Each structure stands twice: as C-alpha cells, then as structure tokens.
C-alpha cells in the first residue's frame, strides 16, 4: 500500500488514472485530513486528501514515477507500507489487477 496526500480536488482524478494504468488495484480516498508540517522554515497547515493506494510491490517504482509526473506538489508524500500479513485472496486480487 502506498500513501499519497494531495489537494482534495486532485485526489479522485489521480486515483482514477492510477487504476486505469493498472498501477493500482484500488485507491481509497480519505476526503479530508489536516496536515501540519514544516516547509521552507515555516510551520504550515492545510486540508488534504489522503490516498491509500493498493498495488503490487513490483509496481512501486512505476507508480512513484507516475505520481511524481502528475502530482501538483514539489515534494509529494509517497510512502509504501507492506501489506503482510494480509488476507491472501485480497493480495491475489491486488496482484491480478496491477500486473
């Protein structure tokens, strides 16, 4: 699973592109999270959407490249978390839909 935060209006289009390109089997969008972070030596606070992207480990680099090419941020969050242990049939479905 890869987490990516982005402006709320960009989450659904980006998620659809990832699924269409078979870089993701599924993307859950948490519509609003409040992010507090430091950027350019300033503490900032923004509303964002959080995408939970289900993909195969072998597709991570391609997914990362796609996000970097299509994301509006200069430095987007792209964090991978292994989905093990997990429900084996679900993992098989993820692989089937991303390869």
Steps between C-alpha positions, in 0.01 A plus 500: 500500500626846415379815671488825307353825626382766256259790459142368535401597146788297353449173691221339296645579156843373606351186655303424183812542287697262725231231479455550125878460447495181714743661743238450772233238554307733730539847648313602813470875545469644848338828397645735759799478725661799664875508436731706717854509369813705460576635152762764416567559872135577566240292683199464274156342522286382209202277427596211275356171382686180581514228237555141613625331184501120479765376260751222442849557640637451149292800381628745762767668285260549209232630737749739661610632160136550397416689819810719465397585142134576584504638856477876553739513798871563467563223757204261522461240771554155351536244780474125454382263773514123454162325513618189680352326674175547315204305363662283228210513251500880525873514431447271199233741372740795538766314300249395233393860448842663494703268278 
